[in-house]
């Protein structure tokens, strides 16, 4: 037997055995952490998988099927105009305003379709980080200084980190660009404006179905929130019409899907997630049973689902076990975290960046968490560091990014986010105490 090839398997088996052998069952903190991690997973399954991940997977599958590789390479490829590429990457990510997990299928879609590493990373960071509502909520609750710093910092981070990733892996990017030069020009099946409306309808469904409550009882954001399901329904209706007119979907399938959604909405008027799930299920069934582009779309979506979903759920379970759910506690005691982020030292800012990077934050939940930490003695610098590192990263997202980019690029990306968040926190904390 060649032990040089088998030692990894041996180490994993021994490590797994030792973990099970010394499992601290019966200890209060461990039991609470296990229950908390399962509660976090349950909450994620109820609140994010149907409304966030499934629409994002359909959009990502559509990118790989309906967006020509030539178009992605032209605007986001390694040889594209840098100002245009990074501008498109950061702006398009920022428009979505999704969490660190929801952006992953979309990132995978543009990366596999030929986007350069730098613009793709700018998109990956900006999606969860450049969230207009989150920035406004940060300014209102945590103060104007932190709110403005978060908004400006997130925009700069998306571009700078993207550029640094491009420079770190420029040789691989050059080889990728040369390989793309030999690709044939794809056949254009429909005008660009039709594709734009198609994707705009899907993005509108994703954004408005997940529109978060701002806490205000009046004003623009409140009005949008109060009619979010009306806008979502109108976007879904537009989407169905587009599929029939321009993408060859059978009209009777859309009528059946619409009837099912309406029936579920009448039966469960206070649970909009149920008709939403019914519509998603109908879309999956009807696209998978229709030959041609529709079947290709479903196949691409299903391929991304198999790649991303298991890693996300495993990552959320581990993250909840170690750090706990928001408002709860994991194996790592919360008072350790509270004590390590006081003041404005390098260690305080670095600890805040690392904790933020590994902990899972749903959209907007980072604001009340940081508010509680500030009340417990957290410095303003570490608070900003956590806000810049936390929403854009999480342990679940790291596992998925590794499956897409590989270990080296994932380590580089995570390290750049943590280092830049740490340095920015130190600088901010030195001026605003």
Residue, then its C-alpha position, 0 to 999 in steps of 0.5 A: x500500500x502506498x501510504x503517501x497517497x493514503x495518509x490524508x484519508x487516514x488523518x481524516x478518519x482519525x480526526x473524525x474518530x477523536x471528535x466523536x470520542x471526545x464529543x462534549x455531549x451534556x455540557x450546557x454550552x455545547x448543547x445550546x450551540x448545537x440547538x442554536x446551529x439547528x435553529x439557524x439552519x431552520x431559520x435560513x431554510x424558511x427565510x432565505x432558501x425559497x425567497x433568495x437562493x432559488x430565484x438567484x439560482x434561476x437567474x444564474x442559470x439564465x446567465x449561463x444559457x441566455x447571456x452570450x459569453x461574448x457579451x460577458x467577455x466584452x464588458x467584464x472579461x480580463x481584456x475589457x476596459x477596466x473602468x467599464x468592467x469594474x464599474x459594471x461589476x460593482x454597480x450591478x452587484x450593488x443594485x441587487x442588495x442581497x446577502x453573502x449567500x444569495x450573491x454566490x449563484x450569480x457570481x458563479x454564473x458570470x465567472x463561468x461565462x467568462x468574466x475577469x477575476x477582478x470585475x467578478x470579485x467586485x460584483x461578489x463583494x458589492x452585492x451584499x456590501x453596497x446595500x442602500x437600505x443597510x447603509x441608511x439604517x446604519x447611519x440612522x441607528x449607529x450614527x452618520x459617521x459610521x453610515x457614511x464610512x460604511x457606504x464609501x468604504x464598501x464602494x472602494x473595497x469592491x473596486x480595490x479588492x477586485x484590482x488586487x485580485x487581478x494583480x495577484x493572479x494576472x498570469x492566470x488571467x492572461x492565459x484565460x484571456x488568450x483562451x477566450x480569444x479563440x472562442x467563436x462568435x455565438x449566434x444571437x437569437x433575440x434582441x438585446x432589449x428583450x434579454x434586458x427586460x427578461x433579466x430585469x423582471x427576474x431581478x425585480x422578483x428577487x429584490x422586492x420579494x426580499x425587501x427588508x423592513x426599515x423600522x420606519x412607519x412612514x417615508x419612501x422605504x416604508x411605502x416600498x415595503x408596504x407594497x413589496x408583494x404587489x410589485x413582486x406579483x406585477x414583476x412575476x406577471x411581466x416575467x410570465x408574458x416575456x417567457x411566452x412571447x420571446x422564449x417559447x414557453x407554452x402559454x398553457x403552462x404559464x396559465x396553470x402556474x398563475x392559477x396555482x399561485x393565485x389559488x395558494x395566495x387565496x388559501x394562505x393570504x398571510x403567508x406569501x412565501x407559500x404562493x411564491x414557492x408554488x410559482x418557483x416549483x411550477x417554473x422548475x417543472x415546466x422548464x424541465x419538461x420543455x425541450x430546447x432553451x427552457x430545458x437548458x435553462x433548468x439544467x444549468x440551474x440544477x447544476x448550480x444548485x447541486x454545487x452550491x446548496x450542500x456547501x451553503x447548508x453545511x457552512x451555516x450549520x458550522x457557523x451557527x455551532x461556532x458563533x451561534x445564531x444572531x442573538x444567541x451563542x455558540x461554542x465560542x463565548x460571546x463575552x470573548x468576542x465582546x472583550x476582544x473588540x474594545x478600543x481601537x487596537x490592531x487586535x480589536x479591529x482584526x478580531x472584529x474583521x475575522x468574526x465578521x468574516x466567518x459569522x453569517x449575517x442575514x441582510x440588515x441583521x448586522x446593524x442591531x448586532x453591532x449596536x449591541x456590541x457598541x453598547x457593550x464597549x466595542x470601539x467605532x473602528x472595530x464596528x466599521x471593520x465588522x460592517x465592512x467584512x461581515x455582510x460580504x463574507x461568511x463561512x458558508x460563502x467561503x466554502x462555495x467560493x472555494x468550489x468556484x475559484x479554488x483554494x488559493x483565490x479564496x484564501x486571497x480574497x478572504x485575506x484581502x477583505x479582512x486586512x482592508x477591513x482591519x486597516x480601515x477600522x484602525x484609521x476610522x477609529x483614530x479619528x472618530x472615538 
